[in-house]
Amino acid sequence: MASPFALAAGNRTQSKALVCVMLDGGNDSANMVIPTSTSHYQTYYDLRPDLAQPKEKVLPIPAAGVCRDGQSVTLGLHPAMTALADLCNAGEASVIVNCGVLRQPVTKEQADTQGYLLPPFLFSHNSQKTEVCKGAVGYNWTTGWAGRLMDVLSSGQSIAPLFSHAGDIQLLRAQTYNQNIIKGDNISKLNANAMTVEALAQMQTLPSEDGFAQTVQSTGHDAINVAARLIDTIDAIPDEDDLPLYPNTGLGKQFRVTSRLIRQRVELGHSHQIFFLRLSGFDTHVDQENTHKEKYAELSDAMAAFNAHLKTLGLHEDVITITLSDFGRRIPANGTGTDHGWGGHQLIMGGPVDASSYIGTWPDYTVEGPDTVERGRLLPSIATDQIHISLGRWLGATETTLKTVFPNYDKFERLDVVKQTS
């Protein structure tokens, strides 16, 4: 039987995938996205002379815009990100500047004096990762915004369209789905003896109104049946079809498996898919220079390989890749590293991206200036919710759905991070 998501012969499949890459540890994005316009670069350099990248080594990208004073700002990427800079210059990737977790828009004065308006436990790794993934600051919800989106956009799927390369993650927790956990090149499956597997299989056939029993049945179904089908789906693509295309790194392998699941979306019956990938090591209190050279090269090379493969497969317009992080870091250096901050910059890649300008307003890095709090932490001017609402809109969610998924929807102005199509 033909997939309900297939168009007439000769047209590409109606399907969209969102790939979220967590830069785990709180990425110092001030050294990832660097201003190249004279006055803005000088401010950046003066605040971290021992960590600042030499201007002549910064990789220029076409994304341009203005700062809060209306002055033109040009940007570049860290010298280790050659492949990603090439994508930006090809019009296939861009940046979102000064974004972070917000309960509602706040001014500097409010941030300094009205703590109840701020997200809880700012500058804490675990709490801020939770808020990024939850998409509901101020609400005690255990689900994530991506999981809630899929509850609506892809309801009734026999295989959940939610995939994590980092274990169970709140971003993908849904009401109706169990996220699929990917380990290495495969899907996590039940580690049990034959008798246990048989008992779980029998349990699945028994009706029950007990919530705990229903959870066990659902988990057992995924562990026995769904994992086996997904493993077969991944293995159905010969290694020679994609293995040489990806760098032999942890993130490269995550992107390679992700590409297989996107490529097999019709066989899986998925109209939408959301993936969570993770690159760790960004808690750079010390030795940031060497860490960034390694991590940014790994990120850049893996994203570029994924982008090139999607173009080969004819899926470039159907996939958006975006980075996330716990928080940004303080602009002033602290020895060979940086301390926990708040706002930061993120990368966005894919066919629907407009790379001619960056998204947002370039912040004033000056310590205790209009865009910083607490000795050089950026006060976000864009909420992570605004970004994720825009991505939900691109995936096909209605405004009514988005208001339900993101309970703080009405507190923020509309933001479009990708080109909108009718």
C-alpha positions in Angstrom: 0.0 0.0 0.0 1.4 3.4 -0.9 2.5 5.7 1.9 -0.2 8.4 2.7 2.7 10.9 2.6 3.8 10.2 -1.0 2.9 12.7 -3.7 2.2 11.7 -7.3 5.0 9.9 -9.1 7.9 12.2 -10.0 7.3 14.6 -7.0 9.3 14.5 -3.8 7.7 13.2 -0.6 5.8 15.5 1.6 8.0 15.2 4.7 10.0 17.5 7.0 12.6 16.7 9.5 14.1 18.9 12.3 17.6 18.0 13.6 18.6 19.6 16.9 22.3 19.5 17.9 22.9 20.1 21.6 26.3 21.8 22.2 26.4 20.3 25.7 28.0 22.3 28.5 27.2 25.9 27.6 28.8 26.9 24.4 31.0 30.1 24.4 29.4 31.2 21.1 31.1 34.6 21.3 34.1 32.7 19.9 32.0 30.8 17.4 30.3 33.8 15.8 32.6 36.8 15.7 31.9 40.3 14.6 34.3 41.5 11.9 33.1 45.1 11.5 35.8 47.3 13.1 34.2 48.8 16.2 32.3 45.6 17.1 35.4 43.4 16.7 37.4 45.8 18.9 34.9 45.6 21.7 35.0 41.8 21.5 38.8 41.8 21.5 39.2 44.2 24.4 37.0 42.0 26.6 39.0 38.8 26.0 42.4 39.6 24.5 43.8 36.3 25.5 40.9 34.3 24.0 39.9 36.4 21.1 40.4 35.0 17.6 42.8 37.1 15.4 40.6 39.1 13.0 42.7 38.0 10.0 41.9 34.3 10.8 38.1 34.7 11.3 36.2 33.1 8.4 33.9 35.8 6.9 30.3 34.9 6.1 27.7 36.9 4.2 25.2 37.2 7.1 25.0 40.8 8.0 22.7 43.0 10.0 22.7 45.9 12.5 23.4 46.4 16.2 21.1 48.1 18.7 22.4 51.5 17.6 21.6 50.8 14.0 25.2 50.4 12.9 26.0 47.8 10.3 27.6 44.6 11.6 29.4 41.9 9.6 30.2 38.5 11.0 32.6 35.6 10.7 33.0 32.1 12.1 35.8 30.5 14.3 38.8 29.5 12.1 38.2 25.8 12.7 34.8 26.0 11.0 35.9 26.1 7.4 33.3 23.7 6.0 30.4 25.5 7.7 31.7 28.9 6.6 31.6 27.6 3.0 27.9 26.6 3.6 27.1 30.1 4.8 28.8 31.6 1.8 26.8 29.2 -0.4 23.6 30.5 1.2 22.8 27.3 3.1 23.5 28.2 6.7 23.3 31.3 8.9 23.2 32.4 12.6 20.7 33.5 15.2 22.3 36.1 17.5 21.8 36.7 21.2 19.1 34.1 22.0 18.4 32.3 25.2 15.8 31.0 27.7 13.2 33.7 28.7 10.0 33.5 30.6 9.0 36.8 28.9 10.8 39.7 27.4 12.8 41.6 30.0 14.7 44.8 30.1 18.1 45.3 31.7 16.5 47.2 34.6 13.9 44.4 35.1 16.6 41.7 35.0 18.6 43.6 37.6 15.7 44.2 40.0 12.8 41.8 39.3 14.1 38.3 39.6 10.6 36.8 39.5 10.5 37.6 35.8 13.6 35.5 35.0 13.8 31.8 34.3 14.5 29.8 37.4 18.0 28.7 38.3 19.8 30.7 35.6 23.4 29.7 34.8 22.8 26.1 36.0 23.5 23.4 33.4 20.8 21.0 34.3 18.0 23.5 34.8 18.7 25.5 31.7 18.9 22.5 29.5 15.6 21.5 30.9 14.1 24.9 30.1 15.5 24.8 26.5 14.0 21.3 26.0 10.7 22.0 27.9 9.7 25.1 26.1 7.5 26.2 29.0 9.3 28.4 31.5 7.3 28.7 34.7 5.3 25.5 34.0 6.1 22.2 35.8 5.7 20.0 32.6 7.6 16.8 32.1 7.1 16.7 28.4 9.2 18.6 25.8 8.2 21.0 23.1 9.2 18.6 20.3 7.3 15.7 21.8 4.2 17.8 22.2 4.5 19.0 18.6 4.6 15.4 17.4 1.7 14.4 19.5 -0.3 16.7 17.2 1.5 16.7 13.9 2.1 12.9 13.7 -0.5 11.4 15.9 -1.3 7.7 15.5 2.1 6.6 14.1 3.0 3.0 14.9 6.7 4.1 15.2 7.4 7.3 17.1 8.9 10.0 14.8 11.2 11.1 17.7 14.9 10.0 17.8 17.5 10.7 20.4 21.3 10.0 20.2 21.7 11.0 23.8 19.4 8.7 25.8 16.0 9.7 27.1 15.9 13.5 26.6 13.1 15.9 27.7 12.9 17.6 24.4 11.4 14.5 22.8 9.1 13.4 25.7 5.6 13.2 24.5 2.2 12.2 25.8 1.5 9.5 23.2 5.0 8.4 22.1 8.1 6.8 23.5 11.2 8.3 21.9 13.5 6.0 20.1 17.0 5.8 21.7 19.9 5.4 19.3 23.2 4.0 20.5 26.0 4.2 18.0 24.8 2.7 14.7 21.7 1.0 16.1 18.5 1.4 18.1 18.4 0.5 21.8 16.5 -2.7 22.3 15.4 -4.8 25.2 18.2 -6.5 27.1 16.4 -9.5 28.5 16.3 -13.3 28.3 13.8 -15.2 26.1 11.4 -15.9 28.9 11.1 -12.2 29.8 10.6 -11.2 26.2 7.9 -13.8 25.8 6.2 -12.6 29.0 6.2 -9.0 27.8 4.9 -10.1 24.4 1.9 -11.8 26.1 1.3 -8.8 28.3 0.8 -6.7 25.3 -2.2 -8.7 24.3 -4.0 -8.2 27.6 -6.4 -5.3 28.1 -5.7 -3.1 31.1 -7.0 0.2 32.5 -4.1 0.5 35.0 -1.7 3.3 34.0 1.4 1.5 35.1 0.5 -1.7 33.2 -0.2 0.4 30.1 3.2 2.0 30.4 4.9 -1.4 30.7 3.0 -2.7 27.7 3.9 0.4 25.6 7.6 0.2 26.6 7.7 -3.6 26.0 6.1 -3.1 22.5 8.8 -0.5 21.6 11.6 -2.6 23.0 10.6 -5.8 21.2 8.9 -4.7 18.0 9.7 -1.1 17.1 13.4 -1.4 17.8 13.7 -4.5 15.6 11.9 -2.8 12.8 14.1 0.4 13.1 17.3 -1.7 13.1 16.2 -3.4 9.9 15.4 0.0 8.4 18.8 1.4 9.3 20.6 -1.7 8.0 18.6 -1.8 4.8 21.0 0.9 3.4 24.4 -0.5 2.4 27.3 1.1 4.2 28.9 2.0 0.9 25.9 4.3 0.2 26.8 6.8 3.0 29.8 5.7 5.1 32.5 7.5 3.1 30.5 10.7 3.2 30.7 11.4 6.9 33.7 12.1 9.2 34.6 9.3 11.5 33.7 11.2 14.6 31.0 10.9 17.2 28.9 13.6 15.7 29.6 12.4 12.2 28.2 9.0 13.1 25.1 10.5 14.7 24.4 12.5 11.5 25.0 9.4 9.3 22.4 7.4 11.2 20.1 10.4 11.2 20.4 10.6 7.4 19.4 7.0 7.1 16.2 7.4 9.2 15.3 10.5 7.2 15.9 8.7 3.9 13.7 5.8 5.1 10.9 8.1 6.3 8.3 6.8 3.8 8.9 3.2 4.8 8.5 4.3 8.4 5.3 6.2 7.6 6.6 9.4 8.9 5.4 12.8 7.7 7.5 14.6 10.3 10.6 13.6 12.3 12.6 15.3 15.0 16.1 14.2 16.0 18.3 15.1 19.0 22.0 14.9 18.6 24.7 15.8 21.1 28.2 17.1 21.0 29.7 17.3 24.6 32.6 19.2 26.0 31.5 22.9 25.9 31.9 23.6 29.7 35.1 25.5 28.9 36.2 27.1 32.2 39.8 26.3 31.2 41.8 25.5 28.0 39.0 26.8 25.8 41.2 27.5 22.8 42.3 23.9 22.3 38.8 22.6 23.1 37.2 24.9 20.6 39.6 24.0 17.8 38.6 20.3 18.2 34.9 20.7 18.9 34.1 23.4 16.3 35.9 21.4 13.6 33.9 18.3 14.5 30.7 20.3 14.4 31.5 22.1 11.2 32.6 19.0 9.3 29.7 16.8 10.4 27.1 19.5 9.6 28.6 20.1 6.2 28.7 16.4 5.4 25.1 16.0 6.4 24.1 19.0 4.3 25.9 17.7 1.2 24.3 14.2 1.6 20.8 15.7 1.9 21.4 17.6 -1.4 22.5 14.4 -3.1 19.3 12.7 -1.8 17.1 15.5 -2.9 16.1 16.3 0.7 17.8 19.6 1.2 14.6 21.6 1.3 12.9 19.2 3.7 15.4 19.4 6.6 16.4 22.1 9.1 19.4 21.6 11.4 19.8 23.9 14.4 22.1 24.1 17.4 21.1 24.4 21.0 23.1 24.9 24.2 22.5 25.2 27.9 23.4 28.9 27.8 26.0 31.2 26.4 29.0 32.2 28.5 30.3 35.5 29.9 31.9 37.8 27.3 35.0 38.7 29.5 37.5 35.9 29.7 38.4 34.2 33.0 42.0 33.1 32.5 42.0 30.4 29.7 38.3 30.0 29.8 34.9 31.6 30.4 32.2 31.5 33.1 28.6 30.5 32.7 26.5 33.1 31.0 23.0 33.5 29.5 22.4 34.6 25.9 24.4 33.3 23.0 24.4 32.6 19.3 23.2 29.5 17.4 23.7 28.0 14.0 20.9 27.1 11.6 21.3 25.2 8.3 19.1 23.9 5.5 17.4 24.7 2.2 14.8 27.0 3.7 17.4 29.2 5.5 18.0 32.8 4.3 21.7 33.3 4.7 21.9 36.9 3.5 21.3 38.3 7.0 21.6 37.0 10.5 18.5 36.7 12.7 18.2 39.2 15.5 20.0 42.3 16.6 23.7 42.3 17.4 24.2 42.9 21.1 26.5 45.4 22.8 29.1 43.3 24.5 30.2 46.1 26.9 30.3 45.0 30.5 27.3 46.4 32.3 26.2 47.9 29.0 22.6 47.9 27.8 22.7 44.2 26.7 24.6 42.6 29.6 23.9 41.7 33.2 26.0 40.5 36.0 29.4 41.5 34.7 29.2 40.5 31.1 26.4 38.0 30.7 24.3 38.7 27.6 20.7 39.5 28.2 18.9 37.6 25.4 16.9 39.6 23.0 15.4 36.5 21.3 13.7 33.7 23.4 14.5 30.1 22.5 10.7 29.7 22.5 10.4 32.2 19.6 12.9 30.1 17.6 11.2 26.8 18.3 7.7 28.3 17.6 9.0 29.3 14.2 10.4 25.9 13.6 7.0 24.4 14.6 5.3 26.7 12.2 7.7 25.5 9.4 6.9 21.9 10.3 3.2 22.7 9.7 1.7 23.4 13.1 -1.2 25.8 13.3 -1.1 28.9 15.5 -3.7 27.2 17.8 -1.4 24.2 18.1 1.6 26.4 18.8 -0.2 28.2 21.6 -1.0 24.9 23.2 2.6 23.5 22.8 4.2 26.7 24.0 2.2 28.2 26.9 4.2 31.4 26.8 3.4 31.9 23.1 1.4 35.2 23.6 4.3 36.9 25.5 6.6 37.1 22.5 6.5 38.7 19.1 6.4 36.5 16.0 9.9 35.6 14.7 10.6 33.7 11.5 13.9 31.9 11.4 13.4 30.3 8.0 11.8 31.4 4.8 8.0 30.9 5.1 6.1 29.3 2.3 2.4 29.2 1.7 
